[in-house]
Amino acid sequence: MKFLWTTIYVTHLDESIAFYTELVGLKLLRRFAAGPGMELAFLGNGVEGETTVELLADSSQSAVQHGDFVSLGFAVESLDAMLETVKSKNIPVHSGPIETPASKFFTVKDPNGLSVQFFQAK
């Protein structure tokens, strides 16, 4: 079995695409209408067969809610550099930075309230 994608319901597709492309560094792979009032966007690194993030905007939904115990995690080469990038974009840090003997990480919220963690292994 292969893990293909994670679907995130969003209220503003363009704002969400900007977050994941400009901050996280994912590429917009595909964007298309998925039915009346629905639009999908797939983002990833552009590597064939790699897991992607699917953003789903449904105009019939005025708000989305994500559980506090669900998050997306992204590896970064330098947590300090990512922290500076986040601050320069006026994105508040939700938690951290936290340091363990093997790693350090911090969490922000995406435009829809989903937790996004940036992680650096030591």
C-alpha positions as CSV (number, residue, x, y, z in Angstrom):
1,M,0.0,0.0,0.0
2,K,1.2,3.5,-0.8
3,F,0.3,6.8,0.9
4,L,-0.8,9.1,-2.0
5,W,-2.1,12.4,-0.5
6,T,-3.6,14.3,2.4
7,T,-6.7,16.3,1.7
8,I,-7.2,19.6,3.4
9,Y,-10.5,21.4,3.2
10,V,-9.9,25.2,2.7
11,T,-12.0,28.3,2.5
12,H,-9.7,30.4,0.3
13,L,-7.9,28.3,-2.2
14,D,-5.5,31.0,-3.5
15,E,-4.4,32.0,0.0
16,S,-3.8,28.4,0.9
17,I,-1.8,27.7,-2.3
18,A,0.3,30.8,-1.6
19,F,1.0,29.5,2.0
20,Y,2.1,26.0,0.8
21,T,4.1,27.3,-2.2
22,E,5.7,30.4,-0.8
23,L,6.4,29.3,2.8
24,V,6.6,25.5,2.6
25,G,8.2,25.4,-0.9
26,L,5.8,23.0,-2.5
27,K,5.0,23.3,-6.2
28,L,1.5,23.6,-7.6
29,L,1.2,20.4,-9.6
30,R,-2.5,20.5,-10.7
31,R,-5.5,22.8,-10.2
32,F,-8.9,22.1,-11.6
33,A,-12.7,22.3,-11.1
34,A,-14.0,19.1,-9.4
35,G,-17.7,19.8,-9.8
36,P,-20.2,22.6,-9.1
37,G,-18.6,25.0,-6.6
38,M,-15.6,22.7,-6.0
39,E,-12.0,23.2,-6.9
40,L,-9.0,21.0,-6.2
41,A,-5.3,21.8,-6.1
42,F,-2.5,19.3,-5.7
43,L,0.9,20.4,-4.4
44,G,4.1,18.5,-3.9
45,N,7.8,18.4,-4.8
46,G,7.1,17.3,-8.4
47,V,8.7,13.9,-7.8
48,E,6.7,11.1,-9.5
49,G,5.0,8.9,-7.0
50,E,5.7,11.2,-4.0
51,T,3.0,12.0,-1.5
52,T,1.1,15.2,-2.2
53,V,-1.1,17.7,-0.4
54,E,-4.6,18.1,-1.9
55,L,-6.4,21.3,-1.2
56,L,-10.2,21.2,-1.6
57,A,-12.3,24.3,-1.8
58,D,-16.1,23.9,-1.6
59,S,-18.1,27.0,-2.0
60,S,-21.0,25.5,-0.1
61,Q,-18.8,25.4,3.0
62,S,-18.3,28.8,4.7
63,A,-15.8,27.5,7.3
64,V,-13.6,24.5,7.9
65,Q,-12.4,23.0,11.2
66,H,-9.3,20.9,11.7
67,G,-8.7,18.9,14.9
68,D,-6.0,20.0,17.3
69,F,-4.3,16.6,17.0
70,V,-3.8,16.7,13.2
71,S,-0.7,18.3,11.7
72,L,1.5,18.2,8.6
73,G,5.2,18.0,9.2
74,F,8.0,19.3,6.8
75,A,11.7,18.7,7.2
76,V,13.9,21.8,6.9
77,E,17.7,22.1,6.6
78,S,17.8,25.0,9.0
79,L,15.1,25.6,11.6
80,D,16.6,29.0,12.4
81,A,16.3,30.1,8.8
82,M,12.7,28.8,8.6
83,L,11.9,30.7,11.8
84,E,13.2,33.9,10.3
85,T,11.2,33.3,7.1
86,V,8.0,32.8,9.1
87,K,8.6,35.9,11.1
88,S,9.4,37.9,8.0
89,K,5.9,36.9,6.6
90,N,4.2,37.9,9.9
91,I,3.1,34.4,10.5
92,P,2.7,33.8,14.3
93,V,4.5,30.8,15.7
94,H,1.9,28.6,17.4
95,S,4.3,26.5,19.5
96,G,8.0,26.1,19.9
97,P,10.7,26.1,19.0
98,I,11.1,22.9,21.0
99,E,14.4,21.1,21.1
100,T,15.1,17.4,21.9
101,P,18.4,15.5,21.9
102,A,17.6,14.4,18.3
103,S,15.6,17.2,16.8
104,K,14.1,20.7,17.0
105,F,10.8,22.0,15.6
106,F,8.1,24.6,15.8
107,T,4.5,24.9,14.6
108,V,2.5,27.5,12.8
109,K,-1.1,27.5,11.6
110,D,-2.0,27.5,7.9
111,P,-4.7,30.0,6.6
112,N,-7.4,27.4,7.6
113,G,-6.1,26.7,11.1
114,L,-4.3,23.4,10.4
115,S,-1.1,22.9,12.3
116,V,2.1,22.8,10.2
117,Q,5.3,21.7,11.8
118,F,8.8,22.5,10.6
119,F,11.3,19.9,11.8
120,Q,15.1,19.7,11.8
121,A,16.9,16.5,12.7
122,K,20.2,17.0,14.5
